Amino acid sequence: MGEKMKRLGAFVFISFIGFILGSAANLICSEVLPILIKVFPQIFEITWVMWGLIGSLLSVVGCLIYAYLS
């Protein structure tokens, strides 16, 4: 029974982290990104810079989740 509770706890934890990341992505896209585009228009016109920043953020979050679970 303890093994099933650990699995359920890990599933709930990962689901909660996914919910938080989705909410943060929505906030960034709808609120923060337009402000940054107005402040730094030259940098954010280059699309690969934006995708690089998003990728680096996701990799850091993934590493943190992995480190927390192991």
Secondary structure as UniProt FT lines:
FT   HELIX           2..27
FT   HELIX           28..32
FT   HELIX           33..39
FT   HELIX           41..44
FT   HELIX           47..69
//
